[in-house]
Amino acid sequence: MPRNRQSHVGQAARLSVENSVRNTASSRTSLGLDRRAACPTQGFSLIEMMVVLAIISIIMGSVFKSIDLTQRVSRSQQVKLDLTQQAREFVDQLTRDLRNSGYPYQRNMANAVDPFNNTNFISPTHPSNAPGLIYVDNGSLWFAGNVDGTAGAEAGTAKVEIVRYDYVPAGAGPGCPCVRRTEFQRSGGDPLTDASTPGAAVAQMEIQGVQNAATAANQLSQGGDDGPGGPNR
């Protein structure tokens, strides 16, 4: 075969290969463009974002509501625990007061001669004489005794305190209905009159949220319901 013809044949083959490569690249390019046109840039639309935010808001609202309910229950239980502890301390104080009430005992303080010292005991109306239980009804409990163990001003005597537990109805004071404990030194004389005049003494303890009983307790009296200072005490 002549050289010129071979050259033309080789040139034709190269052109055919180049055309084939160009066609392949063109088809790939068009396919990529078609894919990009069919699949545009990915992302969230405004509606989708709003739906997601609404779902998140509902979930967070449920979570916060559960947390708030848990905190309320915790605070309620803490308040109940505090009230129980206060009531326990109040009852413990009442128990200690009742144990010390009536000491020194009035029969040991009667107007009689001490056989050992040949001296007179102090009068039952003396400030160092503890009459014990003085008055009780459905809203009051009054008694006297050496509640703190301190000595009196006179030698051989004890410091006698009058202790009053009084029920205060709702509206009669802050935090009431409540029971208040008031302690003050006995002045002497008639025990009921003495206990009815606390002077400037104020309540040292208070337990709140107390509901009074529907029925009254029996008074420490010979009969009747005349209250402190009445004829039937």
Buried (B, 14 or more C-beta within 10 A) or exposed (E): EEEEEEEEEEEEEEEEEEEEEEEEEEEEEEEEEEEEEEEEEEEEEEEEEEEEEEEEEEEEEEEEEEEEEEEEEEEEEEEEEEEEEBBEEBEEBBEEBBEBBBBBEBEEBEEEEEEEEEEEBBBEBBBBBBBBBBBBBBBBBBBBBBBEEEEBEEEEBBBBBBBBBBBBEEEEBEEBBBBBBBBBBBEBEEBBEBBBEBEEBEBEBBBBBBEBEEEEEEBBBEEEEEBBEEEEB
